[in-house]
Amino acid sequence: MTIISRKKKEKIDRLAELAARDDERGVSLWQEAFRRLRRNPAAMVGAVILGLFVIVSVVGPFLVPYAPEAQHWKDEIRVGFLPGVRAENWFGVDHIGRDQFSRMIVGARQTLLVGVVATMIGLAVGSLIGGIAGAAAGLGGRWGRAVDNVLMRFIDMLLAMPSLLLAISIAAILGAGLTTVMIAVGAVSVPVFARLLRGSMIAQSNSDYVLAATSLGVRKPKIALSHVIPNSLAPVIVQATLTLATAIIEAAALSFLGLGNNDAAIPEWGMMLADAQRYIDIAPRLAILPALGIIITALGFTLLGEAMREALDPKLRK
């Protein structure tokens, strides 16, 4: 045996040994996705932004120097003048003498609360509709297809309306308020989750393991609940991360239009942005700060969501 052949054989043996070692360890889909996320710079930037946002939202309100509704500097307000950045007011003072830094920190918690609750509403309702439609279409026979058609036509009706217009319509019907904003923004995301889960379940229903379970006599409802739905959730979870970004923006838009929280004592970034429009010429920071908060937070969710999509979807992996 020549030296080149011996080296080639040793290299093949090493590769086979490494492959066998990987097979012995076994790596799940989520473990492999987490490995890819750790090697993705965009995912790390998004995770850092979200980590800071969550820490500020949870811990910050307990550490702010002033109550967000306290008007300690009301007497310093003059026509055409608002106190700016200084030692006791890191972000200056708003139009009625409240500390802007304290309001930004407390407003982060309200923004996170609205985004998370709205996304959970959309995820729960959309997954319920999509799960029923997907199980009916993939495993339900003739009657199942009829149920799928009825549910999907309802989803198509929701998709026919622009998302912001649909949210405004729901908020206008229910009346202004923080709960209304959560319901309106959550309703907008229902069609996305429903169609995504339905499509994923239909794709999974054509898999070999479904055929094998059916051949063994396993009942179709059990196949759907125990196998098809769990294997279809990965794209839905990724979409939930991306929806959080749009939920925060849409909630801020509703608050900006006056359909959000009516209690001025409870700050929220969208409402703060709306209040700042009247003073944009003398104190642009009042609008810039909440706008930057919304943009950076949405960017963090988007970066992490896109990285998760790439890590979980074999077609998008680099």
C-alpha positions in Angstrom: 0.0 0.0 0.0 1.4 3.4 -1.0 1.9 6.3 1.4 -0.9 8.3 -0.3 -3.4 5.4 0.0 -2.5 4.9 3.6 -3.0 8.6 4.4 -6.4 8.5 2.5 -7.5 5.4 4.5 -6.5 7.0 7.8 -8.5 10.2 6.9 -11.6 8.2 6.0 -11.3 6.2 9.3 -11.1 9.5 11.3 -14.1 10.9 9.5 -16.1 7.7 10.2 -15.1 7.7 13.8 -16.3 11.4 14.2 -19.5 10.6 12.5 -20.1 7.6 14.7 -19.3 9.7 17.8 -21.9 12.3 16.7 -24.5 9.6 16.1 -23.9 8.2 19.6 -24.4 11.6 21.2 -27.5 12.4 19.2 -28.6 16.0 18.6 -32.3 17.1 18.5 -33.6 19.7 16.1 -33.8 22.4 18.8 -30.2 21.6 20.1 -28.9 21.9 16.6 -30.8 25.2 16.1 -29.4 26.6 19.3 -25.9 25.8 18.1 -26.5 27.6 14.9 -28.0 30.6 16.8 -24.9 30.9 18.9 -22.7 31.1 15.8 -25.0 33.8 14.2 -23.9 37.4 15.0 -27.4 38.8 14.1 -29.0 36.4 16.6 -26.6 37.4 19.3 -27.2 41.1 18.7 -31.0 40.5 18.8 -30.7 38.4 22.0 -28.6 41.2 23.7 -31.2 43.8 22.7 -34.1 41.7 24.0 -32.2 40.8 27.2 -31.6 44.4 28.0 -35.2 45.3 27.1 -36.6 42.6 29.4 -34.3 43.6 32.3 -35.2 47.2 32.0 -38.9 46.4 31.7 -38.9 44.0 34.7 -36.4 45.6 37.1 -36.3 49.3 35.9 -39.7 50.4 37.3 -38.5 49.6 40.8 -35.3 51.6 40.4 -36.5 54.8 38.7 -35.6 58.0 40.6 -39.1 59.6 40.4 -42.7 58.4 40.0 -43.7 58.6 36.4 -46.8 60.6 37.1 -45.1 63.1 39.5 -45.1 66.7 38.2 -42.1 67.9 40.3 -40.9 70.5 37.7 -44.3 71.9 36.6 -43.3 75.4 37.8 -40.3 75.5 35.5 -42.4 75.0 32.3 -42.5 78.2 30.2 -44.1 79.0 26.8 -41.6 77.8 24.2 -39.3 76.2 26.8 -39.0 72.8 28.5 -36.1 71.9 30.8 -33.6 69.7 29.0 -31.0 67.2 30.0 -29.5 67.8 33.4 -28.2 66.0 36.5 -31.6 65.4 38.1 -33.3 64.7 34.8 -31.2 62.5 32.5 -33.7 62.7 29.6 -35.1 66.1 30.5 -38.7 67.0 31.5 -41.9 66.6 29.5 -44.6 69.2 28.8 -46.2 69.0 32.3 -43.1 68.7 34.4 -42.6 64.9 34.6 -39.2 63.2 34.5 -38.8 61.7 31.0 -36.2 59.1 32.0 -38.6 57.6 34.6 -41.4 57.6 32.1 -39.3 55.9 29.5 -38.3 53.1 31.9 -41.8 52.5 33.1 -43.2 52.8 29.5 -40.9 49.9 28.5 -42.8 47.6 30.8 -46.1 48.6 29.4 -44.8 48.2 25.8 -43.5 44.7 26.6 -46.8 43.7 28.3 -48.9 44.9 25.4 -46.6 43.1 22.8 -46.4 39.8 24.7 -50.1 39.6 25.6 -51.2 40.6 22.1 -48.9 38.0 20.5 -50.2 35.3 22.9 -53.8 36.1 22.0 -53.0 35.8 18.3 -50.9 32.6 18.9 -53.6 30.9 20.9 -56.6 31.7 18.7 -54.6 31.3 15.5 -53.2 28.0 16.5 -56.6 26.7 17.6 -58.1 27.6 14.2 -55.1 26.4 12.2 -54.8 23.2 14.2 -58.4 22.3 13.6 -58.2 23.2 9.9 -54.9 21.3 9.4 -56.1 18.2 11.2 -59.3 18.3 9.2 -57.6 18.8 5.9 -54.8 16.4 6.4 -56.5 13.5 8.2 -60.3 14.2 8.2 -61.5 12.9 4.8 -64.5 14.6 3.0 -66.0 16.2 6.1 -62.7 17.3 7.3 -62.0 19.1 4.0 -65.4 20.9 4.4 -64.5 22.1 7.9 -61.1 23.2 6.6 -62.8 25.2 3.8 -65.1 27.0 6.2 -62.3 28.0 8.6 -60.0 29.1 5.8 -62.6 31.3 4.2 -63.0 33.0 7.5 -59.2 33.5 7.7 -59.2 34.8 4.1 -61.8 37.4 5.1 -59.5 38.7 7.9 -56.5 38.7 5.5 -58.4 40.7 3.0 -58.3 43.7 5.3 -55.1 45.7 5.9 -53.8 44.8 9.3 -53.6 48.3 10.7 -57.1 49.1 9.4 -58.5 45.9 11.0 -56.8 46.8 14.3 -58.2 50.3 14.2 -61.7 49.0 13.5 -61.6 46.6 16.4 -60.3 49.2 18.8 -62.9 51.7 17.7 -65.7 49.2 18.3 -64.4 48.1 21.7 -63.4 51.6 22.9 -60.0 53.0 23.8 -57.9 51.3 26.4 -54.9 49.1 27.0 -56.9 45.8 27.0 -58.5 46.9 23.7 -55.1 47.4 22.1 -54.0 43.9 23.2 -57.2 42.4 21.7 -57.0 44.4 18.5 -53.3 43.7 17.8 -53.8 40.0 18.8 -56.7 39.7 16.3 -54.6 41.0 13.5 -52.0 38.2 14.0 -54.6 35.4 14.1 -54.6 34.7 10.3 -50.8 34.5 10.2 -50.6 31.8 12.8 -53.7 29.9 11.5 -52.4 29.6 8.0 -48.9 28.8 9.1 -49.9 26.0 11.4 -52.4 24.6 8.9 -49.8 24.5 6.1 -47.2 22.9 8.4 -49.7 20.2 9.6 -50.7 19.4 6.0 -47.1 18.9 5.1 -46.5 16.7 8.1 -49.6 14.6 7.4 -47.9 13.3 4.2 -44.9 12.1 6.2 -43.9 8.4 6.5 -44.5 8.3 10.2 -48.1 9.3 9.7 -48.6 6.5 7.2 -46.9 4.0 9.5 -49.1 5.1 12.5 -52.2 4.8 10.3 -51.2 1.4 9.1 -50.8 0.2 12.7 -54.4 1.3 13.4 -53.7 4.4 15.5 -56.7 6.7 15.5 -56.4 9.9 13.4 -57.2 12.3 16.3 -54.4 10.7 18.3 -52.0 11.0 15.4 -52.8 14.7 15.0 -52.5 15.6 18.7 -49.5 13.4 19.6 -47.4 13.6 16.4 -48.5 16.0 13.7 -49.1 19.1 15.9 -45.8 18.8 17.9 -43.8 18.4 14.8 -45.5 21.4 13.2 -44.8 24.0 15.9 -41.3 25.0 15.0 -42.3 27.6 12.3 -45.1 28.9 14.5 -42.7 29.6 17.4 -40.4 31.4 15.0 -43.3 33.5 13.7 -44.3 34.4 17.3 -40.9 36.0 17.8 -41.3 38.0 14.6 -44.9 38.9 15.4 -43.8 40.4 18.7 -41.9 43.1 16.7 -45.0 44.0 14.6 -47.2 43.8 17.7 -45.1 46.4 19.5 -45.2 48.7 16.4 -49.0 48.3 15.9 -49.7 48.8 19.5 -47.7 52.0 19.4 -49.6 53.1 16.3 -52.9 52.6 18.0 -51.8 54.5 21.1 -50.4 57.3 18.7 -53.9 57.5 17.2 -55.5 57.9 20.6 -57.0 54.4 20.8 -54.6 53.2 23.5 -54.4 53.8 27.3 -56.3 56.8 28.4 -54.6 57.0 31.8 -51.8 59.6 31.4 -50.3 58.5 34.7 -49.3 55.1 33.1 -46.7 55.9 30.4 -46.5 53.9 27.2 -44.1 54.7 24.3 -46.8 55.1 21.6 -48.8 57.5 23.8 -45.6 59.4 24.7 -44.8 59.8 21.0 -48.3 61.2 20.4 -48.0 63.7 23.2 -44.6 64.9 22.0 -45.9 66.0 18.6 -47.1 69.3 19.9 -43.6 70.1 21.3 -41.5 68.7 18.5 -40.1 72.1 17.6 -38.9 73.0 21.1 -38.1 69.6 22.5 -37.6 67.0 19.8 -36.1 64.6 22.3 -39.6 63.9 23.7 -40.4 62.2 20.3 -37.0 60.9 19.5 -36.5 58.8 22.7 -39.8 56.8 22.6 -39.4 56.4 18.8 -35.9 55.0 19.3 -37.1 52.7 22.0 -39.8 51.2 19.6 -37.4 50.9 16.7 -34.6 49.2 18.7 -36.9 46.8 20.4 -38.6 45.8 17.2 -35.2 45.4 15.6 -34.1 43.0 18.4 -37.2 40.8 17.9 -36.8 40.8 14.1 -33.1 39.9 14.2 -33.7 37.0 16.6 -36.7 35.8 14.7 -35.0 35.8 11.4 -32.0 34.0 12.9 -34.4 31.3 14.4 -36.1 30.9 11.0 -32.8 30.3 9.4 -31.6 27.9 12.1 -34.8 25.8 12.0 -35.5 25.8 8.2 -33.1 23.5 6.3 -33.7 25.5 3.1 -32.4 28.7 4.7 -29.4 27.3 6.6 -26.0 28.6 5.5 
